Amino acid sequence: MRLLSELYYKKIKGEYKIKMLIFKPDMIELIKEKKVLRNMIYFAETQSVTDKIYKEMILTLIVKDVNILSEVCERGEEPGLDLKSAALSDIREVFAEFFNPQTPAWFNSYAPSKFEKNINFPKYNIKMQELCSLESPQELLDGIIDFYKTFGGGDSNNCLAFKWDSDSNKLAGIDIFSLDRCNIDDLYCIDYQKNVICENTELFLNGDNLEKRANNILLEGDSGMGKSTLVKAVLNKYYPQGLRLIELDKQEIIYFEKIAYEIKNKNLKYIIFIDDLSFETNETEYKIIKSIIDGKITKQPNNILIYATSNRKHLIRETWQDREGDDVHVNDTKNELMSLSERFGIKLSFTSCTKQEYLYIVENLLKSHTINTEEIENENLKEKSLVFALKYNGFSGRTARQFINSI
């Protein structure tokens, strides 16, 4: 197996070749003649989280590289001495070429218009800031190893959620600015469901050292009561502990095995989120999920859970014809149609609000939106919220949020 690869770097004057043992030849492809300053300015204005722009740009390319060191680290393993030695050789080459006294002063003096502090999530930003403060090759290698163990390698290691990209046949990160960052404390009248899903998620995150194991969860019941929002809120609550979410449409279930293969050896924990899961009787994708959850000879990877939502208690539509048709083994057909929901270890039911619960949700949402207390106590405002619910979508958490948006 050939380990040696070459990384080419062109300065404004002259051409140099760096021999690299670990990182890919195109890792610093952005740094090319006449484009160095242009790329640095673009990076500073769109991604930087430190005032060491040039150094951060180089280190970002390194931590987003996929290589044997990153793969070993994101499995949660400690790299061997020889692998560390090879990586240290690379880091010394990087120091010699990029972090030296001959580096033009304006490379390190550019001040961006505004640090995009939210371009990543806070823990990622803090780790990058720590990495940029390291001053020796050995310290930097140790920092990179810690970075890989925490976030892994690859372009999407600063993402919290992912979707399947059928064009590239792999997972693609969802821009963090696009995420619905729900706060679990802003969800009301579903305390039992919140407690169960949080307890299960914590067991999932810490279960490697416990006898108990977390379960796949089906959140089923009336629409508008926070099933999907609760799953997104769980991600927002637990991502600092290494939780990530992969959103799948029903039609993408066929890619589950490819997804599992891509992430099964990673140190992070993943929730496969399937929203609005239901099937017609002529659709057969449900058999894939049945097999995944409980049926294949290979077990579900320990770092994957399935959280699915549905407005149906039984996920596969059943007609009276199914019960009274000409099937000789009617009970077998019924069991087949009902067995999918039974494969989930935990089922959480959601029911519509009462009038009092609806008003309670409205009141608390008003407070969280810092609307004046006197306005909240105004009976006219309560009456308006009731009229809104009766006129539109009934008593539910979703209706309460829609009313708040309307005033």
C-alpha positions as a Markdown table, in Angstrom:
| # | Residue | x | y | z |
|---|---|---|---|---|
| 1 | Met | 0.0 | 0.0 | 0.0 |
| 2 | Arg | 1.5 | 3.3 | -1.1 |
| 3 | Leu | 1.3 | 5.9 | 1.7 |
| 4 | Leu | 3.4 | 8.7 | 0.2 |
| 5 | Ser | 1.5 | 11.4 | -1.6 |
| 6 | Glu | 2.6 | 14.9 | -2.8 |
| 7 | Leu | 1.2 | 18.3 | -2.1 |
| 8 | Tyr | 2.0 | 21.2 | -4.4 |
| 9 | Tyr | 2.1 | 24.7 | -3.2 |
| 10 | Lys | 2.9 | 27.8 | -5.3 |
| 11 | Lys | 4.1 | 31.0 | -3.7 |
| 12 | Ile | 3.8 | 34.4 | -5.4 |
| 13 | Lys | 7.4 | 33.9 | -6.4 |
| 14 | Gly | 8.9 | 30.5 | -7.0 |
| 15 | Glu | 7.4 | 27.0 | -6.9 |
| 16 | Tyr | 7.8 | 24.5 | -4.0 |
| 17 | Lys | 6.8 | 20.9 | -3.6 |
| 18 | Ile | 5.9 | 19.5 | -0.2 |
| 19 | Lys | 6.0 | 15.8 | 0.4 |
| 20 | Met | 3.1 | 14.6 | 2.5 |
| 21 | Leu | 2.6 | 11.2 | 4.1 |
| 22 | Ile | -1.0 | 11.5 | 5.4 |
| 23 | Phe | -2.9 | 14.4 | 3.8 |
| 24 | Lys | -4.2 | 14.3 | 0.3 |
| 25 | Pro | -2.4 | 16.0 | -2.6 |
| 26 | Asp | -5.2 | 18.5 | -3.2 |
| 27 | Met | -5.7 | 19.4 | 0.5 |
| 28 | Ile | -4.4 | 22.9 | 0.0 |
| 29 | Glu | -5.5 | 23.3 | -3.6 |
| 30 | Leu | -7.0 | 26.7 | -2.8 |
| 31 | Ile | -3.6 | 28.1 | -2.1 |
| 32 | Lys | -2.4 | 28.9 | -5.6 |
| 33 | Glu | -0.4 | 31.6 | -7.4 |
| 34 | Lys | -2.3 | 34.9 | -7.6 |
| 35 | Lys | -5.2 | 33.5 | -5.7 |
| 36 | Val | -3.8 | 33.4 | -2.2 |
| 37 | Leu | -5.0 | 36.8 | -1.1 |
| 38 | Arg | -8.4 | 36.4 | -2.9 |
| 39 | Asn | -9.1 | 33.1 | -1.1 |
| 40 | Met | -7.9 | 34.4 | 2.2 |
| 41 | Ile | -10.3 | 37.4 | 2.0 |
| 42 | Tyr | -13.2 | 35.2 | 1.0 |
| 43 | Phe | -12.5 | 32.8 | 3.9 |
| 44 | Ala | -12.1 | 35.7 | 6.4 |
| 45 | Glu | -15.5 | 37.3 | 5.4 |
| 46 | Thr | -17.5 | 34.0 | 5.3 |
| 47 | Gln | -16.0 | 31.4 | 7.7 |
| 48 | Ser | -13.3 | 32.8 | 10.0 |
| 49 | Val | -13.8 | 32.5 | 13.8 |
| 50 | Thr | -10.4 | 33.9 | 14.8 |
| 51 | Asp | -8.2 | 36.8 | 14.0 |
| 52 | Lys | -5.5 | 34.5 | 12.7 |
| 53 | Ile | -7.0 | 34.3 | 9.2 |
| 54 | Tyr | -4.2 | 32.8 | 7.2 |
| 55 | Lys | -3.4 | 30.1 | 9.9 |
| 56 | Glu | -7.1 | 29.3 | 10.4 |
| 57 | Met | -7.6 | 28.9 | 6.6 |
| 58 | Ile | -4.8 | 26.4 | 6.4 |
| 59 | Leu | -5.9 | 24.5 | 9.5 |
| 60 | Thr | -9.5 | 24.4 | 8.3 |
| 61 | Leu | -8.3 | 22.6 | 5.1 |
| 62 | Ile | -6.5 | 20.1 | 7.3 |
| 63 | Val | -9.3 | 19.3 | 9.7 |
| 64 | Lys | -11.7 | 18.9 | 6.7 |
| 65 | Asp | -9.4 | 16.5 | 5.0 |
| 66 | Val | -10.4 | 12.8 | 5.0 |
| 67 | Asn | -7.4 | 10.6 | 5.6 |
| 68 | Ile | -6.3 | 7.6 | 7.6 |
| 69 | Leu | -5.5 | 9.7 | 10.6 |
| 70 | Ser | -9.0 | 11.2 | 10.7 |
| 71 | Glu | -10.6 | 7.8 | 10.1 |
| 72 | Val | -8.8 | 6.2 | 13.0 |
| 73 | Cys | -9.6 | 9.1 | 15.3 |
| 74 | Glu | -13.3 | 9.3 | 14.5 |
| 75 | Arg | -13.6 | 5.7 | 15.4 |
| 76 | Gly | -12.6 | 6.7 | 18.9 |
| 77 | Glu | -9.3 | 5.0 | 18.7 |
| 78 | Glu | -5.9 | 6.3 | 19.7 |
| 79 | Pro | -3.5 | 6.6 | 16.7 |
| 80 | Gly | -0.4 | 4.4 | 16.8 |
| 81 | Leu | 3.1 | 5.8 | 17.3 |
| 82 | Asp | 4.1 | 5.2 | 13.6 |
| 83 | Leu | 0.9 | 6.9 | 12.4 |
| 84 | Lys | 1.5 | 9.9 | 14.7 |
| 85 | Ser | 5.1 | 10.1 | 13.5 |
| 86 | Ala | 4.0 | 10.2 | 9.9 |
| 87 | Ala | 1.4 | 12.8 | 10.6 |
| 88 | Leu | 3.9 | 14.9 | 12.6 |
| 89 | Ser | 6.2 | 14.9 | 9.6 |
| 90 | Asp | 3.4 | 16.4 | 7.6 |
| 91 | Ile | 2.7 | 19.0 | 10.2 |
| 92 | Arg | 6.3 | 20.1 | 10.2 |
| 93 | Glu | 6.2 | 20.5 | 6.5 |
| 94 | Val | 3.1 | 22.7 | 6.8 |
| 95 | Phe | 4.8 | 24.8 | 9.5 |
| 96 | Ala | 7.9 | 25.2 | 7.4 |
| 97 | Glu | 6.0 | 26.3 | 4.3 |
| 98 | Phe | 3.1 | 28.2 | 5.6 |
| 99 | Phe | 3.8 | 29.4 | 9.2 |
| 100 | Asn | 7.2 | 30.9 | 8.8 |
| 101 | Pro | 8.7 | 34.4 | 9.2 |
| 102 | Gln | 8.8 | 34.9 | 5.4 |
| 103 | Thr | 5.0 | 34.7 | 5.2 |
| 104 | Pro | 3.8 | 38.2 | 3.9 |
| 105 | Ala | 2.7 | 40.4 | 6.8 |
| 106 | Trp | -0.7 | 41.2 | 5.1 |
| 107 | Phe | -1.6 | 37.4 | 5.3 |
| 108 | Asn | -1.9 | 37.8 | 9.1 |
| 109 | Ser | -3.1 | 41.4 | 9.4 |
| 110 | Tyr | -6.4 | 41.2 | 7.4 |
| 111 | Ala | -9.4 | 42.2 | 9.6 |
| 112 | Pro | -12.7 | 40.8 | 8.4 |
| 113 | Ser | -15.8 | 43.0 | 8.4 |
| 114 | Lys | -17.4 | 40.8 | 11.0 |
| 115 | Phe | -16.5 | 37.5 | 12.5 |
| 116 | Glu | -19.2 | 35.0 | 11.5 |
| 117 | Lys | -19.4 | 33.4 | 15.0 |
| 118 | Asn | -22.4 | 31.4 | 14.1 |
| 119 | Ile | -21.0 | 29.9 | 10.9 |
| 120 | Asn | -20.5 | 26.7 | 12.9 |
| 121 | Phe | -21.9 | 25.7 | 16.3 |
| 122 | Pro | -20.2 | 27.1 | 19.4 |
| 123 | Lys | -18.2 | 23.9 | 20.4 |
| 124 | Tyr | -16.7 | 23.7 | 16.9 |
| 125 | Asn | -15.7 | 27.4 | 16.9 |
| 126 | Ile | -14.1 | 27.0 | 20.3 |
| 127 | Lys | -12.0 | 24.0 | 19.2 |
| 128 | Met | -10.9 | 25.9 | 16.1 |
| 129 | Gln | -9.9 | 28.9 | 18.2 |
| 130 | Glu | -7.9 | 26.6 | 20.4 |
| 131 | Leu | -6.2 | 25.0 | 17.4 |
| 132 | Cys | -5.2 | 28.3 | 16.0 |
| 133 | Ser | -3.5 | 29.3 | 19.3 |
| 134 | Leu | -1.1 | 26.4 | 19.2 |
| 135 | Glu | 2.5 | 27.3 | 18.2 |
| 136 | Ser | 4.5 | 24.1 | 17.8 |
| 137 | Pro | 4.1 | 21.1 | 15.4 |
| 138 | Gln | 3.7 | 18.6 | 18.2 |
| 139 | Glu | 1.0 | 20.7 | 20.0 |
| 140 | Leu | -0.8 | 21.2 | 16.7 |
| 141 | Leu | -0.8 | 17.5 | 15.9 |
| 142 | Asp | -2.2 | 16.7 | 19.3 |
| 143 | Gly | -4.9 | 19.4 | 18.7 |
| 144 | Ile | -5.8 | 18.0 | 15.3 |
| 145 | Ile | -6.1 | 14.5 | 16.7 |
| 146 | Asp | -8.4 | 15.8 | 19.4 |
| 147 | Phe | -10.4 | 17.7 | 16.7 |
| 148 | Tyr | -10.8 | 14.6 | 14.6 |
| 149 | Lys | -11.9 | 12.6 | 17.6 |
| 150 | Thr | -14.6 | 15.2 | 18.4 |
| 151 | Phe | -15.9 | 16.0 | 15.0 |
| 152 | Gly | -14.3 | 13.6 | 12.5 |
| 153 | Gly | -12.9 | 14.7 | 9.1 |
| 154 | Gly | -14.6 | 15.7 | 5.9 |
| 155 | Asp | -16.3 | 18.8 | 4.5 |
| 156 | Ser | -19.4 | 18.3 | 6.7 |
| 157 | Asn | -17.7 | 17.9 | 10.1 |
| 158 | Asn | -19.1 | 21.2 | 11.2 |
| 159 | Cys | -22.7 | 20.1 | 10.5 |
| 160 | Leu | -25.3 | 18.9 | 13.0 |
| 161 | Ala | -27.8 | 17.4 | 10.5 |
| 162 | Phe | -27.5 | 15.6 | 7.2 |
| 163 | Lys | -29.5 | 14.4 | 4.2 |
| 164 | Trp | -28.9 | 11.7 | 1.7 |
| 165 | Asp | -27.5 | 13.1 | -1.6 |
| 166 | Ser | -28.5 | 10.6 | -4.3 |
| 167 | Asp | -26.3 | 12.4 | -6.9 |
| 168 | Ser | -23.1 | 11.9 | -4.9 |
| 169 | Asn | -24.4 | 8.7 | -3.3 |
| 170 | Lys | -23.4 | 9.8 | 0.2 |
| 171 | Leu | -24.6 | 12.0 | 3.1 |
| 172 | Ala | -24.5 | 15.7 | 2.7 |
| 173 | Gly | -24.4 | 18.2 | 5.5 |
| 174 | Ile | -27.3 | 20.7 | 6.0 |
| 175 | Asp | -26.2 | 24.3 | 6.4 |
| 176 | Ile | -26.5 | 25.2 | 10.1 |
| 177 | Phe | -28.3 | 28.4 | 9.2 |
| 178 | Ser | -31.1 | 26.3 | 7.6 |
| 179 | Leu | -31.8 | 24.3 | 10.7 |
| 180 | Asp | -34.9 | 24.8 | 12.8 |
| 181 | Arg | -33.1 | 25.3 | 16.2 |
| 182 | Cys | -36.0 | 24.4 | 18.5 |
| 183 | Asn | -35.6 | 24.8 | 22.2 |
| 184 | Ile | -37.1 | 21.8 | 24.1 |
| 185 | Asp | -38.2 | 24.1 | 27.0 |
| 186 | Asp | -40.5 | 26.0 | 24.6 |
| 187 | Leu | -42.6 | 22.8 | 24.0 |
| 188 | Tyr | -45.6 | 22.7 | 26.4 |
| 189 | Cys | -48.2 | 20.1 | 27.5 |
| 190 | Ile | -46.1 | 17.2 | 26.3 |
| 191 | Asp | -43.9 | 16.8 | 29.4 |
| 192 | Tyr | -44.3 | 13.0 | 29.5 |
| 193 | Gln | -43.2 | 12.6 | 25.9 |
| 194 | Lys | -40.3 | 15.0 | 26.5 |
| 195 | Asn | -39.1 | 13.0 | 29.5 |
| 196 | Val | -39.2 | 9.7 | 27.8 |
| 197 | Ile | -37.4 | 10.8 | 24.6 |
| 198 | Cys | -34.7 | 12.6 | 26.6 |
| 199 | Glu | -34.1 | 9.7 | 28.9 |
| 200 | Asn | -33.9 | 7.4 | 25.8 |
| 201 | Thr | -31.5 | 9.8 | 24.0 |
| 202 | Glu | -29.3 | 10.1 | 27.1 |
| 203 | Leu | -29.2 | 6.3 | 27.3 |
| 204 | Phe | -28.2 | 6.2 | 23.6 |
| 205 | Leu | -25.4 | 8.7 | 24.1 |
| 206 | Asn | -24.0 | 7.0 | 27.3 |
| 207 | Gly | -25.2 | 3.4 | 26.7 |
| 208 | Asp | -21.9 | 1.9 | 25.7 |
| 209 | Asn | -21.0 | 1.6 | 29.4 |
| 210 | Leu | -24.4 | 0.5 | 30.6 |
| 211 | Glu | -26.4 | -2.8 | 30.4 |
| 212 | Lys | -29.5 | -1.0 | 29.2 |
| 213 | Arg | -29.9 | -0.1 | 25.6 |
| 214 | Ala | -31.8 | 2.7 | 24.0 |
| 215 | Asn | -34.8 | 2.0 | 21.8 |
| 216 | Asn | -36.1 | 3.2 | 18.4 |
| 217 | Ile | -39.0 | 5.5 | 19.0 |
| 218 | Leu | -42.3 | 6.0 | 17.0 |
| 219 | Leu | -44.0 | 9.3 | 17.8 |
| 220 | Glu | -47.6 | 8.9 | 16.7 |
| 221 | Gly | -50.9 | 10.8 | 17.0 |
| 222 | Asp | -52.7 | 14.0 | 16.2 |
| 223 | Ser | -51.0 | 16.6 | 14.0 |
| 224 | Gly | -49.7 | 19.9 | 15.3 |
| 225 | Met | -48.8 | 18.6 | 18.8 |
| 226 | Gly | -45.0 | 18.8 | 18.4 |
| 227 | Lys | -43.9 | 15.3 | 17.2 |
| 228 | Ser | -41.4 | 16.6 | 14.6 |
| 229 | Thr | -40.5 | 19.6 | 16.6 |
| 230 | Leu | -39.6 | 17.5 | 19.6 |
| 231 | Val | -37.2 | 15.4 | 17.6 |
| 232 | Lys | -35.5 | 18.6 | 16.3 |
| 233 | Ala | -35.4 | 20.0 | 19.8 |
| 234 | Val | -33.6 | 16.8 | 21.0 |
| 235 | Leu | -30.9 | 17.4 | 18.5 |
| 236 | Asn | -30.6 | 21.0 | 19.7 |
| 237 | Lys | -30.3 | 19.9 | 23.3 |
| 238 | Tyr | -27.8 | 17.0 | 22.9 |
| 239 | Tyr | -25.6 | 17.9 | 19.9 |
| 240 | Pro | -22.8 | 19.2 | 22.3 |
| 241 | Gln | -22.6 | 15.5 | 23.5 |
| 242 | Gly | -22.0 | 14.2 | 20.0 |
| 243 | Leu | -25.5 | 13.7 | 18.7 |
| 244 | Arg | -26.2 | 14.2 | 15.0 |
| 245 | Leu | -29.4 | 13.8 | 13.0 |
| 246 | Ile | -29.9 | 12.3 | 9.5 |
| 247 | Glu | -33.2 | 13.3 | 7.9 |
| 248 | Leu | -34.7 | 10.7 | 5.5 |
| 249 | Asp | -37.8 | 10.9 | 3.3 |
| 250 | Lys | -39.8 | 7.7 | 3.1 |
| 251 | Gln | -38.6 | 7.1 | -0.4 |
| 252 | Glu | -35.0 | 7.3 | 0.8 |
| 253 | Ile | -35.3 | 4.4 | 3.2 |
| 254 | Ile | -33.8 | 2.1 | 0.5 |
| 255 | Tyr | -30.5 | 3.9 | 1.2 |
| 256 | Phe | -30.4 | 3.0 | 4.9 |
| 257 | Glu | -27.8 | 0.3 | 4.5 |
| 258 | Lys | -25.5 | 2.6 | 2.6 |
| 259 | Ile | -26.0 | 5.3 | 5.3 |
| 260 | Ala | -25.3 | 2.8 | 8.1 |
| 261 | Tyr | -22.1 | 1.6 | 6.3 |
| 262 | Glu | -20.9 | 5.2 | 6.0 |
| 263 | Ile | -21.4 | 6.1 | 9.7 |
| 264 | Lys | -21.3 | 2.9 | 11.7 |
| 265 | Asn | -17.6 | 3.2 | 12.6 |
| 266 | Lys | -17.8 | 6.9 | 13.7 |
| 267 | Asn | -17.6 | 7.9 | 17.3 |
| 268 | Leu | -20.6 | 10.2 | 16.9 |
| 269 | Lys | -24.2 | 9.1 | 17.6 |
| 270 | Tyr | -26.8 | 9.5 | 14.9 |
| 271 | Ile | -30.6 | 9.6 | 14.9 |
| 272 | Ile | -32.2 | 8.6 | 11.6 |
| 273 | Phe | -35.3 | 10.9 | 11.5 |
| 274 | Ile | -38.2 | 9.8 | 9.3 |
| 275 | Asp | -41.0 | 12.4 | 9.4 |
| 276 | Asp | -44.6 | 11.6 | 8.5 |
| 277 | Leu | -44.0 | 7.9 | 8.1 |
| 278 | Ser | -47.0 | 6.0 | 6.6 |
| 279 | Phe | -47.6 | 3.6 | 3.8 |
| 280 | Glu | -50.4 | 2.6 | 1.5 |
| 281 | Thr | -51.0 | -1.2 | 1.3 |
| 282 | Asn | -49.4 | -1.4 | -2.1 |
| 283 | Glu | -46.2 | 0.2 | -0.9 |
| 284 | Thr | -43.5 | -2.2 | 0.2 |
| 285 | Glu | -40.8 | 0.1 | 1.6 |
| 286 | Tyr | -42.1 | -0.7 | 5.1 |
| 287 | Lys | -40.6 | -4.2 | 4.8 |
| 288 | Ile | -37.1 | -2.6 | 4.6 |
| 289 | Ile | -37.7 | -0.8 | 8.0 |
| 290 | Lys | -39.1 | -3.9 | 9.6 |
| 291 | Ser | -36.0 | -5.8 | 8.5 |
| 292 | Ile | -33.6 | -3.0 | 9.7 |
| 293 | Ile | -35.2 | -2.7 | 13.1 |
| 294 | Asp | -35.6 | -6.3 | 14.0 |
| 295 | Gly | -35.2 | -9.0 | 11.4 |
| 296 | Lys | -31.8 | -8.9 | 9.7 |
| 297 | Ile | -29.0 | -11.3 | 10.9 |
| 298 | Thr | -26.8 | -8.3 | 11.4 |
| 299 | Lys | -27.8 | -6.0 | 14.2 |
| 300 | Gln | -28.5 | -2.3 | 14.0 |
| 301 | Pro | -25.3 | -0.4 | 14.6 |
| 302 | Asn | -24.8 | 0.9 | 18.1 |
| 303 | Asn | -24.4 | 4.5 | 17.0 |
| 304 | Ile | -27.7 | 4.6 | 15.1 |
| 305 | Leu | -31.3 | 5.1 | 16.4 |
| 306 | Ile | -34.5 | 5.6 | 14.4 |
| 307 | Tyr | -37.0 | 8.3 | 15.5 |
| 308 | Ala | -40.0 | 8.3 | 13.2 |
| 309 | Thr | -43.2 | 10.4 | 13.4 |
| 310 | Ser | -46.6 | 9.5 | 12.0 |
| 311 | Asn | -50.2 | 10.8 | 12.2 |
| 312 | Arg | -51.3 | 7.1 | 12.1 |
| 313 | Lys | -51.2 | 4.7 | 15.0 |
| 314 | His | -50.8 | 1.9 | 12.5 |
| 315 | Leu | -48.3 | 3.0 | 9.9 |
| 316 | Ile | -49.7 | 1.0 | 7.0 |
| 317 | Arg | -53.2 | 1.9 | 5.8 |
| 318 | Glu | -55.7 | -0.9 | 6.4 |
| 319 | Thr | -59.1 | -1.0 | 4.7 |
| 320 | Trp | -62.2 | -3.0 | 5.5 |
| 321 | Gln | -61.6 | -4.9 | 2.3 |
| 322 | Asp | -58.3 | -6.0 | 3.8 |
| 323 | Arg | -60.2 | -7.5 | 6.7 |
| 324 | Glu | -63.1 | -8.9 | 4.7 |
| 325 | Gly | -61.5 | -9.7 | 1.3 |
| 326 | Asp | -60.8 | -13.0 | -0.2 |
| 327 | Asp | -57.5 | -13.6 | 1.6 |
| 328 | Val | -57.6 | -17.1 | 3.1 |
| 329 | His | -55.3 | -16.1 | 6.0 |
| 330 | Val | -56.9 | -12.8 | 7.1 |
| 331 | Asn | -55.1 | -12.8 | 10.4 |
| 332 | Asp | -51.8 | -13.1 | 8.7 |
| 333 | Thr | -52.5 | -10.1 | 6.6 |
| 334 | Lys | -53.6 | -8.1 | 9.6 |
| 335 | Asn | -50.4 | -9.0 | 11.5 |
| 336 | Glu | -48.3 | -8.0 | 8.5 |
| 337 | Leu | -50.0 | -4.6 | 8.3 |
| 338 | Met | -49.7 | -3.9 | 12.0 |
| 339 | Ser | -46.3 | -5.4 | 12.7 |
| 340 | Leu | -44.2 | -2.4 | 11.6 |
| 341 | Ser | -45.3 | -0.1 | 14.4 |
| 342 | Glu | -44.7 | -3.0 | 16.9 |
| 343 | Arg | -41.0 | -3.1 | 15.9 |
| 344 | Phe | -40.4 | 0.2 | 17.6 |
| 345 | Gly | -39.4 | -0.3 | 21.2 |
| 346 | Ile | -41.1 | 2.9 | 22.4 |
| 347 | Lys | -44.3 | 4.4 | 21.1 |
| 348 | Leu | -45.2 | 7.9 | 22.2 |
| 349 | Ser | -48.8 | 9.1 | 21.7 |
| 350 | Phe | -49.7 | 12.7 | 21.1 |
| 351 | Thr | -53.3 | 13.9 | 21.4 |
| 352 | Ser | -54.9 | 17.3 | 20.7 |
| 353 | Cys | -55.0 | 20.0 | 23.3 |
| 354 | Thr | -57.9 | 20.9 | 25.5 |
| 355 | Lys | -59.0 | 24.5 | 25.5 |
| 356 | Gln | -57.2 | 25.1 | 28.8 |
| 357 | Glu | -54.0 | 23.5 | 27.5 |
| 358 | Tyr | -54.2 | 25.6 | 24.3 |
| 359 | Leu | -54.5 | 28.8 | 26.3 |
| 360 | Tyr | -51.6 | 27.7 | 28.5 |
| 361 | Ile | -49.4 | 27.2 | 25.4 |
| 362 | Val | -50.4 | 30.6 | 24.0 |
| 363 | Glu | -49.6 | 32.3 | 27.4 |
| 364 | Asn | -46.2 | 30.8 | 27.6 |
| 365 | Leu | -45.3 | 31.5 | 24.0 |
| 366 | Leu | -46.3 | 35.1 | 24.5 |
| 367 | Lys | -44.0 | 35.3 | 27.5 |
| 368 | Ser | -41.1 | 33.7 | 25.5 |
| 369 | His | -41.7 | 36.4 | 22.8 |
| 370 | Thr | -41.3 | 39.1 | 25.5 |
| 371 | Ile | -44.8 | 40.4 | 24.9 |
| 372 | Asn | -45.9 | 42.8 | 27.7 |
| 373 | Thr | -47.4 | 41.0 | 30.7 |
| 374 | Glu | -50.4 | 43.3 | 30.7 |
| 375 | Glu | -51.2 | 42.3 | 27.1 |
| 376 | Ile | -50.9 | 38.6 | 28.1 |
| 377 | Glu | -53.5 | 39.1 | 30.8 |
| 378 | Asn | -55.8 | 40.9 | 28.5 |
| 379 | Glu | -58.9 | 38.8 | 28.1 |
| 380 | Asn | -59.4 | 40.2 | 24.6 |
| 381 | Leu | -56.1 | 38.6 | 23.5 |
| 382 | Lys | -57.2 | 35.2 | 24.9 |
| 383 | Glu | -60.5 | 35.6 | 23.1 |
| 384 | Lys | -58.6 | 36.3 | 19.9 |
| 385 | Ser | -56.5 | 33.2 | 20.3 |
| 386 | Leu | -59.7 | 31.1 | 20.8 |
| 387 | Val | -61.3 | 32.6 | 17.7 |
| 388 | Phe | -58.1 | 31.9 | 15.7 |
| 389 | Ala | -58.1 | 28.2 | 16.8 |
| 390 | Leu | -61.8 | 27.7 | 16.0 |
| 391 | Lys | -61.5 | 29.5 | 12.7 |
| 392 | Tyr | -58.4 | 27.6 | 11.5 |
| 393 | Asn | -56.7 | 24.5 | 12.8 |
| 394 | Gly | -58.2 | 23.7 | 16.2 |
| 395 | Phe | -56.5 | 23.4 | 19.6 |
| 396 | Ser | -52.9 | 22.4 | 19.1 |
| 397 | Gly | -49.4 | 23.6 | 19.8 |
| 398 | Arg | -48.9 | 24.4 | 16.1 |
| 399 | Thr | -52.1 | 26.6 | 16.1 |
| 400 | Ala | -50.8 | 28.4 | 19.2 |
| 401 | Arg | -47.5 | 29.2 | 17.4 |
| 402 | Gln | -49.4 | 30.3 | 14.3 |
| 403 | Phe | -51.5 | 32.7 | 16.4 |
| 404 | Ile | -48.4 | 34.2 | 18.0 |
| 405 | Asn | -47.0 | 34.7 | 14.5 |
| 406 | Ser | -50.2 | 36.5 | 13.4 |
| 407 | Ile | -50.2 | 39.2 | 16.1 |
